[in-house]
């Protein structure tokens, strides 16, 4: 069995999976990674997925090895994130999988040995998350990713926020970025062939998940997780990490603040509220806590891109 399993939740697009398989062939991904297709049993195209899997399994020698591609199903339609979480929790129990990943059925790897590079960096992190350049969002958003399986086992899910489709990547970046356990790999291109990037035509699946109601519902779930659960989840990931990552020669508590958003708002000086920025108040207070623990003979370097609000908070 491989060390890495990439889960692809999909519906109605078996031909997309043929493209994914072609990209995996070209980039040597099968050497270290398995492809797990998460499909609904009530999908009208379910037989197309079975045919794709049968073709692959019929063309490789499996003697002494696990199947490099597998179809896991749920009885009826399930939104992408719940389906991803369900598959991830099941796979996290397999002792041979060191890491689990997510990609859409419209993500095509372009970089040779990308999967091996993902594993190398994840082993360096010990516990953490990696993602590559999707050719559209780049560093700004992890539209695909891989994480160490211990994080899934600890949280009981892969995506921490209770969302169906949108904001799952934002939550993953909040979680692992907040724990200092995230690495962006710009040398890896996993191209996102999405209509918003002008690389695919829209279809019923895209229309369903990109409507206003879906955004509203998932934005609410994401915000609720940020308020009520994010700090605890970040602490859980920090607890898994190698101690030297956080205490090189001196004891420092880097656990994020447990203050709620409302409390954090009251701690931010009013004059700072007039400075525009992208850093939420609760994150700003956490950064201020970190800054207060920096020794007097050391400096803080904040590299920003806007009006300096984060630096002011620190």
C-alpha positions as CSV (number, residue, x, y, z in Angstrom):
1,X,0.0,0.0,0.0
2,X,1.1,3.6,-0.7
3,X,1.8,6.1,2.0
4,X,-0.5,8.7,0.5
5,X,-4.2,8.5,-0.5
6,X,-5.8,11.3,-2.5
7,X,-9.6,11.4,-2.1
8,X,-11.6,12.7,-5.0
9,X,-15.3,13.3,-4.2
10,X,-17.1,13.2,-7.6
11,X,-20.5,13.0,-9.2
12,X,-21.7,12.8,-12.8
13,X,-18.2,13.2,-14.3
14,X,-16.5,9.8,-15.0
15,X,-14.8,11.3,-18.0
16,X,-13.1,13.8,-15.7
17,X,-11.6,10.9,-13.8
18,X,-10.1,9.5,-17.0
19,X,-8.3,12.9,-17.4
20,X,-7.2,12.7,-13.8
21,X,-5.8,9.2,-14.3
22,X,-4.0,10.4,-17.4
23,X,-2.4,13.2,-15.4
24,X,-1.4,10.7,-12.6
25,X,0.2,8.5,-15.2
26,X,2.2,11.3,-16.6
27,X,3.4,12.6,-13.2
28,X,4.4,9.2,-11.7
29,X,1.9,9.7,-8.9
30,X,1.1,6.0,-8.7
31,X,4.6,5.3,-7.3
32,X,3.6,6.7,-3.9
33,X,-0.1,7.5,-4.0
34,X,-3.5,5.8,-4.3
35,X,-6.5,7.4,-5.9
36,X,-9.8,7.1,-3.9
37,X,-13.0,8.0,-5.7
38,X,-15.9,8.9,-3.4
39,X,-19.1,8.5,-5.4
40,X,-22.9,8.4,-4.7
41,X,-24.7,5.1,-5.3
42,X,-27.6,7.1,-6.8
43,X,-25.4,8.8,-9.3
44,X,-26.8,8.2,-12.8
45,X,-23.1,7.8,-14.0
46,X,-22.1,5.3,-11.3
47,X,-21.5,2.6,-13.9
48,X,-19.1,4.9,-15.7
49,X,-17.0,5.2,-12.6
50,X,-17.0,1.4,-12.1
51,X,-15.9,0.9,-15.7
52,X,-13.0,3.4,-15.2
53,X,-11.8,1.6,-12.0
54,X,-12.2,-1.9,-13.7
55,X,-10.0,-0.7,-16.6
56,X,-7.2,0.5,-14.3
57,X,-7.3,-2.6,-12.1
58,X,-7.3,-4.8,-15.2
59,X,-4.2,-3.2,-16.6
60,X,-1.9,-3.4,-13.6
61,X,-0.2,-6.3,-11.7
62,X,-1.5,-6.2,-8.2
63,X,0.5,-9.2,-6.9
64,X,1.6,-8.3,-3.4
65,X,0.2,-4.8,-3.6
66,X,-3.0,-3.0,-2.7
67,X,-5.2,-1.6,-5.5
68,X,-3.9,1.8,-6.6
69,X,-7.5,3.0,-7.3
70,X,-10.6,2.4,-5.3
71,X,-14.2,3.3,-5.5
72,X,-15.9,4.1,-2.1
73,X,-19.6,4.8,-2.2
74,X,-22.4,6.3,-0.1
75,X,-26.0,5.1,-0.5
76,X,-27.4,8.4,-1.8
77,X,-26.2,11.9,-2.7
78,X,-24.0,13.6,-0.1
79,X,-22.4,17.0,-0.3
80,X,-18.7,17.1,-1.1
81,X,-17.3,17.9,2.3
82,X,-19.3,15.4,4.4
83,X,-18.5,12.8,1.7
84,X,-14.8,13.7,1.9
85,X,-14.8,13.6,5.7
86,X,-16.4,10.2,5.8
87,X,-13.9,8.7,3.4
88,X,-11.0,10.4,5.2
89,X,-11.9,9.1,8.6
90,X,-12.2,5.6,7.2
91,X,-8.8,5.8,5.5
92,X,-7.2,7.4,8.5
93,X,-7.6,4.1,10.3
94,X,-5.4,2.3,7.7
95,X,-2.0,2.1,9.4
96,X,-0.1,2.3,6.1
97,X,-1.4,5.7,5.1
98,X,0.8,8.4,6.5
99,X,-1.0,11.1,4.7
100,X,-4.4,11.8,3.1
101,X,-5.2,14.4,0.5
102,X,-8.1,16.0,-1.3
103,X,-8.5,17.0,-4.9
104,X,-11.5,17.8,-7.1
105,X,-12.4,15.8,-10.2
106,X,-11.2,18.9,-12.0
107,X,-7.7,19.0,-10.5
108,X,-5.0,17.8,-12.9
109,X,-1.4,17.3,-11.7
110,X,1.2,18.8,-14.0
111,X,4.4,18.4,-12.0
112,X,6.4,15.2,-12.3
113,X,6.7,13.5,-8.8
114,X,4.4,15.9,-7.1
115,X,3.0,13.2,-4.8
116,X,6.5,12.2,-3.7
117,X,7.3,15.8,-3.0
118,X,4.1,16.2,-0.9
119,X,5.1,13.2,1.2
120,X,8.7,14.4,1.7
121,X,7.5,17.8,3.1
122,X,4.8,16.2,5.2
123,X,7.4,13.9,6.8
124,X,9.6,17.0,7.4
125,X,6.6,18.7,9.2
126,X,5.7,15.6,11.2
127,X,2.2,16.8,11.4
128,X,0.8,19.3,8.9
129,X,-0.6,20.3,5.6
130,X,0.9,21.0,2.1
131,X,-0.7,22.4,-1.0
132,X,0.5,23.4,-4.5
133,X,-0.2,26.1,-7.1
134,X,-3.5,25.4,-8.8
135,X,-2.8,27.9,-11.6
136,X,-5.5,30.3,-10.5
137,X,-5.5,31.0,-6.7
138,X,-1.9,30.1,-6.1
139,X,-0.7,30.7,-2.6
140,X,-3.9,32.5,-1.6
141,X,-6.1,29.5,-1.4
142,X,-5.5,25.7,-1.1
143,X,-8.1,24.4,-3.5
144,X,-6.4,21.0,-3.1
145,X,-4.2,19.7,-0.3
146,X,-2.6,16.8,1.6
147,X,-2.4,16.4,5.4
148,X,-0.9,13.9,7.8
149,X,-3.4,11.2,8.8
150,X,-2.8,11.9,12.5
151,X,-4.6,15.2,12.2
152,X,-7.7,13.5,10.7
153,X,-7.7,10.8,13.5
154,X,-7.4,13.5,16.2
155,X,-10.1,15.8,14.9
156,X,-12.4,13.0,13.7
157,X,-12.7,14.7,10.3
158,X,-10.5,16.3,7.6
159,X,-12.3,19.6,7.0
160,X,-12.9,21.1,10.4
161,X,-15.7,23.5,9.6
162,X,-19.3,22.3,9.2
163,X,-19.6,23.3,5.5
164,X,-20.9,21.4,2.5
165,X,-18.7,22.8,-0.2
166,X,-17.5,26.4,0.0
167,X,-15.0,27.7,2.5
168,X,-13.5,24.3,3.2
169,X,-10.2,25.4,1.8
170,X,-10.3,28.6,4.0
171,X,-10.9,26.5,7.1
172,X,-8.0,24.2,6.2
173,X,-5.7,27.1,5.9
174,X,-6.9,28.6,9.2
175,X,-6.4,25.4,11.0
176,X,-3.0,24.4,9.8
177,X,-1.7,27.9,9.3
178,X,-2.8,28.8,12.8
179,X,-0.8,25.8,14.1
180,X,2.3,26.8,12.1
181,X,2.0,23.5,10.3
182,X,1.2,24.5,6.7
183,X,3.6,24.6,3.7
184,X,2.8,26.1,0.3
185,X,4.8,24.4,-2.5
186,X,4.9,26.8,-5.5
187,X,7.0,24.4,-7.5
188,X,4.1,21.9,-7.6
189,X,1.4,22.6,-10.2
190,X,-2.0,20.9,-9.6
191,X,-4.1,22.7,-12.2
192,X,-7.6,23.6,-11.3
193,X,-9.7,23.2,-14.5
194,X,-12.6,25.3,-13.1
195,X,-15.1,27.5,-15.0
196,X,-14.1,30.5,-12.9
197,X,-10.5,30.1,-14.2
198,X,-11.9,29.9,-17.8
199,X,-10.7,26.3,-18.1
200,X,-14.0,24.4,-18.3
201,X,-17.6,24.8,-19.2
202,X,-20.2,25.0,-16.4
203,X,-22.5,22.1,-15.7
204,X,-25.2,21.1,-13.3
205,X,-22.7,20.3,-10.5
206,X,-21.0,23.6,-10.8
207,X,-24.3,25.5,-10.9
208,X,-25.5,23.7,-7.8
209,X,-22.5,24.4,-5.6
210,X,-21.9,28.0,-6.8
211,X,-25.3,29.5,-6.2
212,X,-26.0,32.2,-3.6
213,X,-27.8,30.0,-1.1
214,X,-24.8,27.5,-1.0
215,X,-22.4,30.4,-0.3
216,X,-24.7,31.8,2.4
217,X,-25.1,28.5,4.1
218,X,-21.4,27.6,4.0
219,X,-20.3,31.1,5.0
220,X,-22.4,30.8,8.1
221,X,-21.0,27.3,9.0
222,X,-17.5,28.6,8.5
223,X,-18.0,31.7,10.6
224,X,-19.6,29.5,13.4
225,X,-16.5,27.2,13.4
226,X,-14.2,30.2,13.6
227,X,-16.1,31.6,16.6
228,X,-16.7,28.5,18.6
229,X,-14.2,25.7,17.6
230,X,-11.2,27.0,15.7
231,X,-9.0,27.8,18.7
232,X,-9.5,24.3,20.1
233,X,-8.9,22.6,16.8
234,X,-5.7,24.6,16.3
235,X,-4.5,23.6,19.8
236,X,-5.2,20.0,18.9
237,X,-2.9,20.2,15.9
238,X,-0.2,22.0,17.8
239,X,-0.3,19.3,20.4
240,X,0.6,16.7,17.7
241,X,3.6,18.7,16.4
242,X,7.2,18.1,17.3
243,X,8.1,20.2,20.4
244,X,11.2,21.6,18.8
245,X,9.0,23.4,16.3
246,X,7.8,25.7,19.1
247,X,10.5,25.8,21.7
248,X,14.0,26.3,20.1
249,X,16.1,26.8,23.3
250,X,13.5,28.7,25.3
251,X,10.0,28.0,26.6
252,X,7.3,29.8,24.9
253,X,3.6,29.2,24.9
254,X,2.3,29.5,21.4
255,X,-1.2,28.3,22.0
256,X,-3.7,30.6,20.4
257,X,-6.0,32.7,22.5
258,X,-9.3,31.1,23.7
259,X,-11.1,34.5,23.7
260,X,-14.2,34.6,21.7
261,X,-14.7,37.1,18.8
262,X,-16.8,39.4,20.9
263,X,-14.1,39.6,23.6
264,X,-11.4,40.1,21.1
265,X,-13.3,43.0,19.6
266,X,-13.2,44.8,23.0
267,X,-9.4,44.3,23.3
268,X,-8.5,46.0,20.0
269,X,-7.9,49.7,20.6
270,X,-10.6,51.8,18.9
271,X,-8.1,53.8,16.9
272,X,-6.9,50.6,15.2
273,X,-10.5,49.9,14.0
274,X,-10.1,52.8,11.5
275,X,-7.2,51.0,9.8
276,X,-8.5,48.7,7.1
277,X,-7.1,45.2,6.9
278,X,-7.8,41.5,6.3
279,X,-6.8,40.2,9.7
280,X,-9.9,39.3,11.8
281,X,-9.8,40.8,15.4
282,X,-9.6,37.4,17.0
283,X,-6.5,36.5,14.9
284,X,-5.0,39.9,15.6
285,X,-5.3,39.3,19.4
286,X,-3.7,35.9,19.0
287,X,-0.8,37.5,17.1
288,X,-0.5,40.2,19.8
289,X,-0.3,37.4,22.4
290,X,2.5,35.8,20.4
291,X,4.3,39.2,20.1
292,X,4.1,39.7,23.8
293,X,6.2,36.5,24.3
294,X,9.1,37.6,22.1
295,X,12.2,38.1,24.1
296,X,13.5,41.7,24.4
297,X,16.7,41.0,22.5
298,X,14.7,39.7,19.5
299,X,12.7,41.5,16.8
300,X,9.4,40.9,15.0
301,X,9.3,41.2,11.3
302,X,5.8,41.6,9.7
303,X,5.7,41.5,6.0
304,X,2.3,43.0,4.9
305,X,0.6,44.1,1.8
306,X,-1.9,46.6,2.9
307,X,-2.2,49.4,5.5
308,X,-0.3,47.8,8.4
309,X,-3.2,46.8,10.6
310,X,-1.6,43.5,11.6
311,X,1.7,45.2,12.6
312,X,-0.3,47.7,14.7
313,X,-2.0,45.0,16.5
314,X,1.2,43.3,17.4
